[in-house]
Amino acid sequence: MDIMDTIKQQIADNDIILYMKGSPNAPQCGFSMRASQAIMACGQRFAYVDILSNPEIRTNLPKYANWPTFPQLWVKGELVGGCDIITEMHESGELKPLIDAAVAEEG
């Protein structure tokens, strides 16, 4: 499977997925830490991909997403944005309803 197909499948198979540096419990940069903490504060499970241990994804996801930086949050196949957007949505109260709705649609 080519890397673009892998990325497409990860996004399709996971209602909430965060592409980040490190893991939510051990982030490898401040932006990934803030983004994962905001998502974890919503109280729902989410998938993540450590781009540091997946260099092909790190190289190709910006092309796929047309978004140059990490982290990247995807919900229901749509790119939500990076750290600043995730943090702002969390602070304004917009992130939790988005995350909760994605999880509710699963069931």
Gaussian input, Z-matrix of N, CA and C with variables (Angstrom, degrees):
# hf/3-21g

backbone

0 1
 N
 C     1     B1
 C     2     B2     1     A1
 N     3     B3     2     A2     1     D1
 C     4     B4     3     A3     2     D2
 C     5     B5     4     A4     3     D3
 N     6     B6     5     A5     4     D4
 C     7     B7     6     A6     5     D5
 C     8     B8     7     A7     6     D6
 N     9     B9     8     A8     7     D7
 C    10    B10     9     A9     8     D8
 C    11    B11    10    A10     9     D9
 N    12    B12    11    A11    10    D10
 C    13    B13    12    A12    11    D11
 C    14    B14    13    A13    12    D12
 N    15    B15    14    A14    13    D13
 C    16    B16    15    A15    14    D14
 C    17    B17    16    A16    15    D15
 N    18    B18    17    A17    16    D16
 C    19    B19    18    A18    17    D17
 C    20    B20    19    A19    18    D18
 N    21    B21    20    A20    19    D19
 C    22    B22    21    A21    20    D20
 C    23    B23    22    A22    21    D21
 N    24    B24    23    A23    22    D22
 C    25    B25    24    A24    23    D23
 C    26    B26    25    A25    24    D24
 N    27    B27    26    A26    25    D25
 C    28    B28    27    A27    26    D26
 C    29    B29    28    A28    27    D27
 N    30    B30    29    A29    28    D28
 C    31    B31    30    A30    29    D29
 C    32    B32    31    A31    30    D30
 N    33    B33    32    A32    31    D31
 C    34    B34    33    A33    32    D32
 C    35    B35    34    A34    33    D33
 N    36    B36    35    A35    34    D34
 C    37    B37    36    A36    35    D35
 C    38    B38    37    A37    36    D36
 N    39    B39    38    A38    37    D37
 C    40    B40    39    A39    38    D38
 C    41    B41    40    A40    39    D39
 N    42    B42    41    A41    40    D40
 C    43    B43    42    A42    41    D41
 C    44    B44    43    A43    42    D42
 N    45    B45    44    A44    43    D43
 C    46    B46    45    A45    44    D44
 C    47    B47    46    A46    45    D45
 N    48    B48    47    A47    46    D46
 C    49    B49    48    A48    47    D47
 C    50    B50    49    A49    48    D48
 N    51    B51    50    A50    49    D49
 C    52    B52    51    A51    50    D50
 C    53    B53    52    A52    51    D51
 N    54    B54    53    A53    52    D52
 C    55    B55    54    A54    53    D53
 C    56    B56    55    A55    54    D54
 N    57    B57    56    A56    55    D55
 C    58    B58    57    A57    56    D56
 C    59    B59    58    A58    57    D57
 N    60    B60    59    A59    58    D58
 C    61    B61    60    A60    59    D59
 C    62    B62    61    A61    60    D60
 N    63    B63    62    A62    61    D61
 C    64    B64    63    A63    62    D62
 C    65    B65    64    A64    63    D63
 N    66    B66    65    A65    64    D64
 C    67    B67    66    A66    65    D65
 C    68    B68    67    A67    66    D66
 N    69    B69    68    A68    67    D67
 C    70    B70    69    A69    68    D68
 C    71    B71    70    A70    69    D69
 N    72    B72    71    A71    70    D70
 C    73    B73    72    A72    71    D71
 C    74    B74    73    A73    72    D72
 N    75    B75    74    A74    73    D73
 C    76    B76    75    A75    74    D74
 C    77    B77    76    A76    75    D75
 N    78    B78    77    A77    76    D76
 C    79    B79    78    A78    77    D77
 C    80    B80    79    A79    78    D78
 N    81    B81    80    A80    79    D79
 C    82    B82    81    A81    80    D80
 C    83    B83    82    A82    81    D81
 N    84    B84    83    A83    82    D82
 C    85    B85    84    A84    83    D83
 C    86    B86    85    A85    84    D84
 N    87    B87    86    A86    85    D85
 C    88    B88    87    A87    86    D86
 C    89    B89    88    A88    87    D87
 N    90    B90    89    A89    88    D88
 C    91    B91    90    A90    89    D89
 C    92    B92    91    A91    90    D90
 N    93    B93    92    A92    91    D91
 C    94    B94    93    A93    92    D92
 C    95    B95    94    A94    93    D93
 N    96    B96    95    A95    94    D94
 C    97    B97    96    A96    95    D95
 C    98    B98    97    A97    96    D96
 N    99    B99    98    A98    97    D97
 C   100   B100    99    A99    98    D98
 C   101   B101   100   A100    99    D99
 N   102   B102   101   A101   100   D100
 C   103   B103   102   A102   101   D101
 C   104   B104   103   A103   102   D102
 N   105   B105   104   A104   103   D103
 C   106   B106   105   A105   104   D104
 C   107   B107   106   A106   105   D105
 N   108   B108   107   A107   106   D106
 C   109   B109   108   A108   107   D107
 C   110   B110   109   A109   108   D108
 N   111   B111   110   A110   109   D109
 C   112   B112   111   A111   110   D110
 C   113   B113   112   A112   111   D111
 N   114   B114   113   A113   112   D112
 C   115   B115   114   A114   113   D113
 C   116   B116   115   A115   114   D114
 N   117   B117   116   A116   115   D115
 C   118   B118   117   A117   116   D116
 C   119   B119   118   A118   117   D117
 N   120   B120   119   A119   118   D118
 C   121   B121   120   A120   119   D119
 C   122   B122   121   A121   120   D120
 N   123   B123   122   A122   121   D121
 C   124   B124   123   A123   122   D122
 C   125   B125   124   A124   123   D123
 N   126   B126   125   A125   124   D124
 C   127   B127   126   A126   125   D125
 C   128   B128   127   A127   126   D126
 N   129   B129   128   A128   127   D127
 C   130   B130   129   A129   128   D128
 C   131   B131   130   A130   129   D129
 N   132   B132   131   A131   130   D130
 C   133   B133   132   A132   131   D131
 C   134   B134   133   A133   132   D132
 N   135   B135   134   A134   133   D133
 C   136   B136   135   A135   134   D134
 C   137   B137   136   A136   135   D135
 N   138   B138   137   A137   136   D136
 C   139   B139   138   A138   137   D137
 C   140   B140   139   A139   138   D138
 N   141   B141   140   A140   139   D139
 C   142   B142   141   A141   140   D140
 C   143   B143   142   A142   141   D141
 N   144   B144   143   A143   142   D142
 C   145   B145   144   A144   143   D143
 C   146   B146   145   A145   144   D144
 N   147   B147   146   A146   145   D145
 C   148   B148   147   A147   146   D146
 C   149   B149   148   A148   147   D147
 N   150   B150   149   A149   148   D148
 C   151   B151   150   A150   149   D149
 C   152   B152   151   A151   150   D150
 N   153   B153   152   A152   151   D151
 C   154   B154   153   A153   152   D152
 C   155   B155   154   A154   153   D153
 N   156   B156   155   A155   154   D154
 C   157   B157   156   A156   155   D155
 C   158   B158   157   A157   156   D156
 N   159   B159   158   A158   157   D157
 C   160   B160   159   A159   158   D158
 C   161   B161   160   A160   159   D159
 N   162   B162   161   A161   160   D160
 C   163   B163   162   A162   161   D161
 C   164   B164   163   A163   162   D162
 N   165   B165   164   A164   163   D163
 C   166   B166   165   A165   164   D164
 C   167   B167   166   A166   165   D165
 N   168   B168   167   A167   166   D166
 C   169   B169   168   A168   167   D167
 C   170   B170   169   A169   168   D168
 N   171   B171   170   A170   169   D169
 C   172   B172   171   A171   170   D170
 C   173   B173   172   A172   171   D171
 N   174   B174   173   A173   172   D172
 C   175   B175   174   A174   173   D173
 C   176   B176   175   A175   174   D174
 N   177   B177   176   A176   175   D175
 C   178   B178   177   A177   176   D176
 C   179   B179   178   A178   177   D177
 N   180   B180   179   A179   178   D178
 C   181   B181   180   A180   179   D179
 C   182   B182   181   A181   180   D180
 N   183   B183   182   A182   181   D181
 C   184   B184   183   A183   182   D182
 C   185   B185   184   A184   183   D183
 N   186   B186   185   A185   184   D184
 C   187   B187   186   A186   185   D185
 C   188   B188   187   A187   186   D186
 N   189   B189   188   A188   187   D187
 C   190   B190   189   A189   188   D188
 C   191   B191   190   A190   189   D189
 N   192   B192   191   A191   190   D190
 C   193   B193   192   A192   191   D191
 C   194   B194   193   A193   192   D192
 N   195   B195   194   A194   193   D193
 C   196   B196   195   A195   194   D194
 C   197   B197   196   A196   195   D195
 N   198   B198   197   A197   196   D196
 C   199   B199   198   A198   197   D197
 C   200   B200   199   A199   198   D198
 N   201   B201   200   A200   199   D199
 C   202   B202   201   A201   200   D200
 C   203   B203   202   A202   201   D201
 N   204   B204   203   A203   202   D202
 C   205   B205   204   A204   203   D203
 C   206   B206   205   A205   204   D204
 N   207   B207   206   A206   205   D205
 C   208   B208   207   A207   206   D206
 C   209   B209   208   A208   207   D207
 N   210   B210   209   A209   208   D208
 C   211   B211   210   A210   209   D209
 C   212   B212   211   A211   210   D210
 N   213   B213   212   A212   211   D211
 C   214   B214   213   A213   212   D212
 C   215   B215   214   A214   213   D213
 N   216   B216   215   A215   214   D214
 C   217   B217   216   A216   215   D215
 C   218   B218   217   A217   216   D216
 N   219   B219   218   A218   217   D217
 C   220   B220   219   A219   218   D218
 C   221   B221   220   A220   219   D219
 N   222   B222   221   A221   220   D220
 C   223   B223   222   A222   221   D221
 C   224   B224   223   A223   222   D222
 N   225   B225   224   A224   223   D223
 C   226   B226   225   A225   224   D224
 C   227   B227   226   A226   225   D225
 N   228   B228   227   A227   226   D226
 C   229   B229   228   A228   227   D227
 C   230   B230   229   A229   228   D228
 N   231   B231   230   A230   229   D229
 C   232   B232   231   A231   230   D230
 C   233   B233   232   A232   231   D231
 N   234   B234   233   A233   232   D232
 C   235   B235   234   A234   233   D233
 C   236   B236   235   A235   234   D234
 N   237   B237   236   A236   235   D235
 C   238   B238   237   A237   236   D236
 C   239   B239   238   A238   237   D237
 N   240   B240   239   A239   238   D238
 C   241   B241   240   A240   239   D239
 C   242   B242   241   A241   240   D240
 N   243   B243   242   A242   241   D241
 C   244   B244   243   A243   242   D242
 C   245   B245   244   A244   243   D243
 N   246   B246   245   A245   244   D244
 C   247   B247   246   A246   245   D245
 C   248   B248   247   A247   246   D246
 N   249   B249   248   A248   247   D247
 C   250   B250   249   A249   248   D248
 C   251   B251   250   A250   249   D249
 N   252   B252   251   A251   250   D250
 C   253   B253   252   A252   251   D251
 C   254   B254   253   A253   252   D252
 N   255   B255   254   A254   253   D253
 C   256   B256   255   A255   254   D254
 C   257   B257   256   A256   255   D255
 N   258   B258   257   A257   256   D256
 C   259   B259   258   A258   257   D257
 C   260   B260   259   A259   258   D258
 N   261   B261   260   A260   259   D259
 C   262   B262   261   A261   260   D260
 C   263   B263   262   A262   261   D261
 N   264   B264   263   A263   262   D262
 C   265   B265   264   A264   263   D263
 C   266   B266   265   A265   264   D264
 N   267   B267   266   A266   265   D265
 C   268   B268   267   A267   266   D266
 C   269   B269   268   A268   267   D267
 N   270   B270   269   A269   268   D268
 C   271   B271   270   A270   269   D269
 C   272   B272   271   A271   270   D270
 N   273   B273   272   A272   271   D271
 C   274   B274   273   A273   272   D272
 C   275   B275   274   A274   273   D273
 N   276   B276   275   A275   274   D274
 C   277   B277   276   A276   275   D275
 C   278   B278   277   A277   276   D276
 N   279   B279   278   A278   277   D277
 C   280   B280   279   A279   278   D278
 C   281   B281   280   A280   279   D279
 N   282   B282   281   A281   280   D280
 C   283   B283   282   A282   281   D281
 C   284   B284   283   A283   282   D282
 N   285   B285   284   A284   283   D283
 C   286   B286   285   A285   284   D284
 C   287   B287   286   A286   285   D285
 N   288   B288   287   A287   286   D286
 C   289   B289   288   A288   287   D287
 C   290   B290   289   A289   288   D288
 N   291   B291   290   A290   289   D289
 C   292   B292   291   A291   290   D290
 C   293   B293   292   A292   291   D291
 N   294   B294   293   A293   292   D292
 C   295   B295   294   A294   293   D293
 C   296   B296   295   A295   294   D294
 N   297   B297   296   A296   295   D295
 C   298   B298   297   A297   296   D296
 C   299   B299   298   A298   297   D297
 N   300   B300   299   A299   298   D298
 C   301   B301   300   A300   299   D299
 C   302   B302   301   A301   300   D300
 N   303   B303   302   A302   301   D301
 C   304   B304   303   A303   302   D302
 C   305   B305   304   A304   303   D303
 N   306   B306   305   A305   304   D304
 C   307   B307   306   A306   305   D305
 C   308   B308   307   A307   306   D306
 N   309   B309   308   A308   307   D307
 C   310   B310   309   A309   308   D308
 C   311   B311   310   A310   309   D309
 N   312   B312   311   A311   310   D310
 C   313   B313   312   A312   311   D311
 C   314   B314   313   A313   312   D312
 N   315   B315   314   A314   313   D313
 C   316   B316   315   A315   314   D314
 C   317   B317   316   A316   315   D315
 N   318   B318   317   A317   316   D316
 C   319   B319   318   A318   317   D317
 C   320   B320   319   A319   318   D318

   B1=1.4613
   B2=1.5293
   B3=1.2916
   B4=1.4639
   B5=1.5369
   B6=1.3094
   B7=1.4681
   B8=1.5302
   B9=1.3225
   B10=1.4646
   B11=1.5299
   B12=1.3479
   B13=1.4664
   B14=1.5232
   B15=1.3287
   B16=1.4656
   B17=1.5223
   B18=1.3262
   B19=1.4677
   B20=1.5270
   B21=1.3291
   B22=1.4622
   B23=1.5339
   B24=1.3433
   B25=1.4650
   B26=1.5296
   B27=1.3350
   B28=1.4727
   B29=1.5263
   B30=1.3270
   B31=1.4614
   B32=1.5272
   B33=1.3285
   B34=1.4680
   B35=1.5278
   B36=1.3384
   B37=1.4657
   B38=1.5228
   B39=1.3240
   B40=1.4658
   B41=1.5216
   B42=1.3348
   B43=1.4645
   B44=1.5223
   B45=1.3395
   B46=1.4609
   B47=1.5217
   B48=1.3216
   B49=1.4625
   B50=1.5191
   B51=1.3260
   B52=1.4538
   B53=1.5240
   B54=1.3153
   B55=1.4574
   B56=1.5212
   B57=1.3343
   B58=1.4569
   B59=1.5239
   B60=1.3237
   B61=1.4574
   B62=1.5228
   B63=1.3445
   B64=1.4590
   B65=1.5177
   B66=1.3405
   B67=1.4615
   B68=1.5246
   B69=1.3373
   B70=1.4649
   B71=1.5271
   B72=1.3334
   B73=1.4622
   B74=1.5239
   B75=1.3185
   B76=1.4683
   B77=1.5242
   B78=1.3391
   B79=1.4655
   B80=1.5237
   B81=1.3291
   B82=1.4638
   B83=1.5229
   B84=1.3355
   B85=1.4615
   B86=1.5229
   B87=1.3086
   B88=1.4581
   B89=1.5134
   B90=1.3286
   B91=1.4624
   B92=1.5272
   B93=1.3435
   B94=1.4655
   B95=1.5254
   B96=1.3390
   B97=1.4631
   B98=1.5324
   B99=1.3287
   B100=1.4639
   B101=1.5281
   B102=1.3265
   B103=1.4684
   B104=1.5320
   B105=1.3213
   B106=1.4690
   B107=1.5240
   B108=1.3333
   B109=1.4660
   B110=1.5265
   B111=1.3351
   B112=1.4654
   B113=1.5260
   B114=1.3343
   B115=1.4693
   B116=1.5299
   B117=1.3324
   B118=1.4718
   B119=1.5265
   B120=1.3309
   B121=1.4665
   B122=1.5297
   B123=1.3226
   B124=1.4604
   B125=1.5238
   B126=1.3236
   B127=1.4620
   B128=1.5141
   B129=1.3186
   B130=1.4640
   B131=1.5251
   B132=1.3281
   B133=1.4658
   B134=1.5203
   B135=1.3288
   B136=1.4599
   B137=1.5195
   B138=1.3126
   B139=1.4566
   B140=1.5281
   B141=1.3135
   B142=1.4595
   B143=1.5198
   B144=1.3081
   B145=1.4637
   B146=1.5156
   B147=1.3272
   B148=1.4652
   B149=1.5245
   B150=1.3286
   B151=1.4628
   B152=1.5251
   B153=1.3402
   B154=1.4667
   B155=1.5262
   B156=1.3336
   B157=1.4590
   B158=1.5304
   B159=1.3283
   B160=1.4693
   B161=1.5269
   B162=1.3509
   B163=1.4668
   B164=1.5296
   B165=1.3343
   B166=1.4764
   B167=1.5304
   B168=1.3182
   B169=1.4619
   B170=1.5214
   B171=1.3302
   B172=1.4696
   B173=1.5281
   B174=1.3219
   B175=1.4644
   B176=1.5206
   B177=1.3351
   B178=1.4650
   B179=1.5184
   B180=1.3292
   B181=1.4620
   B182=1.5284
   B183=1.3407
   B184=1.4709
   B185=1.5289
   B186=1.3395
   B187=1.4654
   B188=1.5253
   B189=1.3234
   B190=1.4681
   B191=1.5336
   B192=1.3352
   B193=1.4640
   B194=1.5249
   B195=1.3090
   B196=1.4624
   B197=1.5350
   B198=1.3224
   B199=1.4686
   B200=1.5172
   B201=1.3296
   B202=1.4606
   B203=1.5259
   B204=1.3288
   B205=1.4590
   B206=1.5242
   B207=1.3181
   B208=1.4622
   B209=1.5075
   B210=1.3134
   B211=1.4620
   B212=1.5317
   B213=1.3422
   B214=1.4631
   B215=1.5250
   B216=1.3213
   B217=1.4602
   B218=1.5281
   B219=1.3247
   B220=1.4643
   B221=1.5248
   B222=1.3136
   B223=1.4602
   B224=1.5258
   B225=1.3245
   B226=1.4711
   B227=1.5302
   B228=1.3251
   B229=1.4572
   B230=1.5107
   B231=1.3293
   B232=1.4647
   B233=1.5241
   B234=1.3162
   B235=1.4556
   B236=1.5217
   B237=1.3323
   B238=1.4700
   B239=1.5171
   B240=1.3333
   B241=1.4573
   B242=1.5143
   B243=1.3285
   B244=1.4523
   B245=1.5133
   B246=1.3140
   B247=1.4612
   B248=1.5268
   B249=1.3333
   B250=1.4661
   B251=1.5225
   B252=1.3215
   B253=1.4620
   B254=1.5275
   B255=1.3354
   B256=1.4685
   B257=1.5266
   B258=1.3374
   B259=1.4653
   B260=1.5290
   B261=1.3303
   B262=1.4662
   B263=1.5285
   B264=1.3195
   B265=1.4690
   B266=1.5242
   B267=1.3344
   B268=1.4652
   B269=1.5296
   B270=1.3210
   B271=1.4699
   B272=1.5224
   B273=1.3285
   B274=1.4730
   B275=1.5285
   B276=1.3431
   B277=1.4596
   B278=1.5176
   B279=1.3272
   B280=1.4723
   B281=1.5250
   B282=1.3321
   B283=1.4656
   B284=1.5294
   B285=1.3235
   B286=1.4637
   B287=1.5337
   B288=1.3422
   B289=1.4751
   B290=1.5306
   B291=1.3380
   B292=1.4641
   B293=1.5292
   B294=1.3321
   B295=1.4720
   B296=1.5304
   B297=1.3409
   B298=1.4711
   B299=1.5258
   B300=1.3354
   B301=1.4752
   B302=1.5221
   B303=1.3308
   B304=1.4617
   B305=1.5130
   B306=1.3228
   B307=1.4785
   B308=1.5259
   B309=1.3199
   B310=1.4686
   B311=1.5313
   B312=1.3224
   B313=1.4717
   B314=1.5253
   B315=1.3364
   B316=1.4736
   B317=1.5271
   B318=1.3501
   B319=1.4508
   B320=1.4771
   A1=108.40
   A2=116.12
   A3=118.28
   A4=109.69
   A5=116.64
   A6=121.64
   A7=111.73
   A8=118.05
   A9=119.76
   A10=110.80
   A11=116.69
   A12=120.57
   A13=110.63
   A14=116.24
   A15=120.58
   A16=110.49
   A17=116.46
   A18=120.89
   A19=110.12
   A20=116.22
   A21=121.51
   A22=110.26
   A23=116.19
   A24=120.41
   A25=110.93
   A26=118.10
   A27=120.47
   A28=110.30
   A29=116.41
   A30=121.28
   A31=110.11
   A32=116.92
   A33=120.74
   A34=112.05
   A35=116.84
   A36=121.32
   A37=113.84
   A38=117.71
   A39=121.35
   A40=109.49
   A41=116.17
   A42=119.87
   A43=111.44
   A44=116.62
   A45=121.62
   A46=106.82
   A47=116.54
   A48=120.12
   A49=109.30
   A50=114.29
   A51=121.64
   A52=108.46
   A53=115.93
   A54=120.98
   A55=106.07
   A56=116.24
   A57=119.87
   A58=110.88
   A59=114.86
   A60=121.02
   A61=107.69
   A62=115.07
   A63=120.59
   A64=110.66
   A65=115.52
   A66=121.81
   A67=108.60
   A68=117.50
   A69=118.83
   A70=112.98
   A71=117.03
   A72=119.90
   A73=113.17
   A74=116.72
   A75=121.14
   A76=109.97
   A77=116.77
   A78=119.45
   A79=111.05
   A80=115.21
   A81=120.91
   A82=113.03
   A83=117.52
   A84=120.23
   A85=108.75
   A86=115.98
   A87=120.74
   A88=113.75
   A89=117.14
   A90=120.49
   A91=110.39
   A92=116.14
   A93=120.21
   A94=110.44
   A95=116.95
   A96=120.83
   A97=110.15
   A98=117.63
   A99=120.55
   A100=111.39
   A101=115.97
   A102=119.97
   A103=110.79
   A104=117.18
   A105=119.62
   A106=111.06
   A107=118.27
   A108=120.30
   A109=110.99
   A110=117.27
   A111=120.61
   A112=110.42
   A113=116.48
   A114=119.84
   A115=109.86
   A116=117.38
   A117=120.38
   A118=110.93
   A119=117.46
   A120=121.30
   A121=111.45
   A122=117.20
   A123=121.09
   A124=111.76
   A125=116.55
   A126=120.77
   A127=116.64
   A128=118.13
   A129=120.71
   A130=110.06
   A131=114.07
   A132=118.58
   A133=109.57
   A134=115.77
   A135=119.81
   A136=108.57
   A137=114.75
   A138=120.71
   A139=108.48
   A140=115.44
   A141=119.11
   A142=108.64
   A143=115.26
   A144=122.38
   A145=106.59
   A146=114.78
   A147=121.09
   A148=107.68
   A149=116.23
   A150=119.68
   A151=111.97
   A152=117.57
   A153=119.40
   A154=110.93
   A155=117.07
   A156=119.66
   A157=111.78
   A158=116.89
   A159=122.54
   A160=109.08
   A161=117.29
   A162=120.12
   A163=114.12
   A164=117.33
   A165=118.61
   A166=110.73
   A167=116.46
   A168=120.28
   A169=109.12
   A170=116.52
   A171=120.33
   A172=111.05
   A173=116.09
   A174=121.07
   A175=112.40
   A176=116.95
   A177=120.52
   A178=116.04
   A179=118.64
   A180=119.50
   A181=112.40
   A182=120.14
   A183=118.18
   A184=112.99
   A185=116.95
   A186=120.38
   A187=110.08
   A188=115.82
   A189=121.17
   A190=110.03
   A191=115.41
   A192=121.21
   A193=112.79
   A194=116.12
   A195=120.85
   A196=109.53
   A197=114.81
   A198=123.40
   A199=106.23
   A200=118.57
   A201=120.79
   A202=117.29
   A203=117.93
   A204=118.85
   A205=113.14
   A206=115.19
   A207=123.43
   A208=108.21
   A209=118.47
   A210=127.94
   A211=112.62
   A212=113.56
   A213=121.61
   A214=107.66
   A215=115.93
   A216=120.96
   A217=108.70
   A218=114.80
   A219=121.77
   A220=107.99
   A221=116.93
   A222=122.19
   A223=108.02
   A224=115.41
   A225=122.10
   A226=111.59
   A227=116.37
   A228=120.91
   A229=115.24
   A230=117.86
   A231=121.50
   A232=109.89
   A233=116.22
   A234=120.89
   A235=108.76
   A236=116.17
   A237=121.05
   A238=109.07
   A239=116.62
   A240=119.99
   A241=111.45
   A242=113.60
   A243=121.23
   A244=112.08
   A245=115.62
   A246=122.43
   A247=113.04
   A248=117.70
   A249=120.01
   A250=111.37
   A251=116.38
   A252=120.91
   A253=110.19
   A254=116.90
   A255=121.35
   A256=109.81
   A257=116.99
   A258=121.82
   A259=110.73
   A260=116.64
   A261=120.26
   A262=111.32
   A263=116.67
   A264=119.76
   A265=110.89
   A266=116.35
   A267=120.33
   A268=110.26
   A269=116.26
   A270=120.85
   A271=112.21
   A272=117.35
   A273=120.55
   A274=112.19
   A275=116.36
   A276=119.81
   A277=114.36
   A278=117.51
   A279=120.69
   A280=113.21
   A281=117.56
   A282=119.95
   A283=112.02
   A284=118.19
   A285=121.13
   A286=112.43
   A287=119.56
   A288=118.02
   A289=112.80
   A290=117.05
   A291=120.98
   A292=110.49
   A293=115.84
   A294=121.59
   A295=109.95
   A296=116.96
   A297=120.69
   A298=111.55
   A299=116.78
   A300=120.57
   A301=110.57
   A302=117.35
   A303=120.44
   A304=110.80
   A305=116.03
   A306=120.57
   A307=110.38
   A308=117.42
   A309=121.61
   A310=111.66
   A311=116.35
   A312=120.55
   A313=111.22
   A314=116.74
   A315=120.70
   A316=110.89
   A317=114.73
   A318=121.17
   A319=111.71
   D1=134.84
   D2=-178.99
   D3=-79.05
   D4=158.78
   D5=-170.60
   D6=-61.96
   D7=-35.29
   D8=178.18
   D9=-65.63
   D10=-36.84
   D11=175.97
   D12=-66.27
   D13=-38.42
   D14=177.93
   D15=-61.84
   D16=-46.72
   D17=179.16
   D18=-61.24
   D19=-47.33
   D20=-179.58
   D21=-58.18
   D22=-42.01
   D23=-179.11
   D24=-68.76
   D25=-41.35
   D26=178.30
   D27=-58.74
   D28=-44.06
   D29=-178.08
   D30=-68.50
   D31=-38.01
   D32=179.70
   D33=-71.29
   D34=-36.05
   D35=-174.58
   D36=-81.93
   D37=-14.69
   D38=-176.33
   D39=-124.31
   D40=117.63
   D41=-179.16
   D42=-62.55
   D43=-32.50
   D44=178.58
   D45=-132.08
   D46=117.49
   D47=-179.99
   D48=-139.18
   D49=134.82
   D50=179.50
   D51=-116.11
   D52=120.34
   D53=171.62
   D54=-90.77
   D55=120.37
   D56=-171.39
   D57=-147.64
   D58=171.00
   D59=174.12
   D60=-93.81
   D61=113.81
   D62=-176.82
   D63=91.98
   D64=-152.12
   D65=179.47
   D66=-126.51
   D67=164.42
   D68=-179.61
   D69=-56.40
   D70=-34.46
   D71=-179.76
   D72=-86.98
   D73=-13.21
   D74=178.51
   D75=-144.97
   D76=64.67
   D77=-179.06
   D78=-65.41
   D79=148.35
   D80=-176.43
   D81=-104.50
   D82=6.71
   D83=172.51
   D84=-156.32
   D85=158.74
   D86=-176.88
   D87=-62.72
   D88=-37.49
   D89=-179.98
   D90=-64.39
   D91=-45.02
   D92=178.46
   D93=-64.54
   D94=-37.07
   D95=178.94
   D96=-62.72
   D97=-49.40
   D98=-178.05
   D99=-63.97
   D100=-41.71
   D101=-179.44
   D102=-64.60
   D103=-47.41
   D104=-177.57
   D105=-67.76
   D106=-35.80
   D107=177.63
   D108=-64.58
   D109=-40.26
   D110=179.01
   D111=-63.77
   D112=-41.27
   D113=-179.53
   D114=-70.43
   D115=-42.75
   D116=178.70
   D117=-61.18
   D118=-33.41
   D119=179.94
   D120=-64.48
   D121=-18.34
   D122=177.89
   D123=-75.34
   D124=-16.45
   D125=173.05
   D126=82.23
   D127=13.96
   D128=179.00
   D129=-115.67
   D130=153.00
   D131=175.96
   D132=-71.82
   D133=146.83
   D134=176.29
   D135=-147.58
   D136=155.45
   D137=177.61
   D138=-87.95
   D139=157.15
   D140=174.16
   D141=-145.31
   D142=156.92
   D143=174.67
   D144=-128.25
   D145=125.79
   D146=176.08
   D147=-82.05
   D148=107.62
   D149=-176.83
   D150=-72.06
   D151=-18.55
   D152=178.46
   D153=-70.11
   D154=-33.38
   D155=178.00
   D156=-94.14
   D157=2.73
   D158=177.47
   D159=-130.42
   D160=71.82
   D161=-174.02
   D162=-59.55
   D163=-30.49
   D164=178.83
   D165=-66.30
   D166=-39.27
   D167=177.49
   D168=-68.20
   D169=-41.77
   D170=179.22
   D171=-58.07
   D172=-38.44
   D173=-178.99
   D174=-74.98
   D175=-39.86
   D176=-169.83
   D177=-97.04
   D178=-24.16
   D179=-178.86
   D180=-60.40
   D181=-40.96
   D182=177.82
   D183=-58.21
   D184=-34.05
   D185=176.97
   D186=-70.05
   D187=-43.90
   D188=-179.05
   D189=-62.38
   D190=-44.71
   D191=-173.40
   D192=-86.43
   D193=-16.97
   D194=-171.02
   D195=57.14
   D196=40.07
   D197=-179.31
   D198=-139.94
   D199=116.56
   D200=-166.00
   D201=-79.03
   D202=-16.30
   D203=-169.82
   D204=-117.25
   D205=168.70
   D206=174.70
   D207=-122.14
   D208=152.61
   D209=2.04
   D210=-74.02
   D211=166.98
   D212=174.47
   D213=-131.83
   D214=126.99
   D215=176.00
   D216=-104.12
   D217=128.36
   D218=176.33
   D219=-117.60
   D220=131.98
   D221=177.48
   D222=-129.29
   D223=123.51
   D224=-179.90
   D225=52.05
   D226=42.06
   D227=175.65
   D228=81.35
   D229=0.84
   D230=-178.64
   D231=-112.37
   D232=135.92
   D233=175.30
   D234=-71.97
   D235=120.32
   D236=176.88
   D237=-83.71
   D238=-46.82
   D239=178.11
   D240=149.21
   D241=-165.18
   D242=-177.28
   D243=-103.23
   D244=-161.37
   D245=-172.99
   D246=-55.12
   D247=-49.81
   D248=-176.49
   D249=-61.00
   D250=-44.51
   D251=-179.00
   D252=-66.11
   D253=-45.02
   D254=179.76
   D255=-60.68
   D256=-45.92
   D257=-178.75
   D258=-63.73
   D259=-45.13
   D260=178.90
   D261=-62.62
   D262=-42.51
   D263=179.19
   D264=-64.02
   D265=-38.70
   D266=178.49
   D267=-64.19
   D268=-46.63
   D269=-177.91
   D270=-66.61
   D271=-31.87
   D272=-178.79
   D273=-86.56
   D274=-7.15
   D275=-179.70
   D276=87.03
   D277=8.52
   D278=-178.52
   D279=-85.99
   D280=-22.92
   D281=-172.70
   D282=-72.41
   D283=-47.46
   D284=-176.09
   D285=-57.87
   D286=-47.77
   D287=178.08
   D288=-59.67
   D289=-36.97
   D290=178.60
   D291=-63.75
   D292=-46.74
   D293=179.89
   D294=-65.73
   D295=-46.70
   D296=-179.64
   D297=-60.54
   D298=-40.30
   D299=-179.80
   D300=-65.14
   D301=-38.97
   D302=179.48
   D303=-63.98
   D304=-39.66
   D305=179.60
   D306=-72.12
   D307=-39.67
   D308=-179.40
   D309=-62.61
   D310=-34.99
   D311=-178.94
   D312=-68.64
   D313=-23.89
   D314=179.09
   D315=-59.08
   D316=-48.49
   D317=-170.03
   D318=-73.15

